[in-house]
Amino acid sequence: MAPVFITLGLGTLAFAGLFLLAEVGTRNGDHPGDARITAEIWTSGQPDESRPVLVVEIRNPSSTPLLAGLSARRMSMPGWLAGASVAVPSRTSRRGLRADAYDTVGIVPASETARFTVSVARPGSRYRLTAAVGQRDGRLRVHRLPVDGTTRLRMPLPTAMR
């Protein structure tokens, strides 16, 4: 009789574990209205400034505006090793997710594309862009993108972007 109860208990735990993994995968998965983020390194365009800036483009295909917080840090490991990641935090009241933790904060209107410039603290050739994007239904997604400066360095910013 004991082996039957052990088998039923293990089966129940396995089913609960699969259900939990499916729920997490659905929460973290891409939805059709999710924002798309791209970033490039540009020279600052100022004659006395040697640090580049990241120009971040956020495309918002949804019918509601979104709020984005952006910051960039110098990265020591190669971009191919770091990889891009997207997370959906379950606790959004953490200090690291507040607006004052990001260098640039902006709003992207519904069904539009917006460009933001993000300054970097120290010059380097590789950066990690962290973008916290608040979307419809209270959904917060945190994107971490490696940006490599060796292939995407652009010339000075247009005057409208300074």
ABEGO torsion letter per residue (X at the ends): XAAAAAAAAAAAAAAAAAAAAAAAAAAABBBAABBBBBBBBBBAGBAABABBBBBBBBBBABABBBBBBBBBBBBABBAAAAEBBBBBBABAABAAABAAABABBBBBBBGBBBBBBBBBABBBABBBBBBBBBBBGGBBBBBBBBBBAAAABBBBBBAAAX
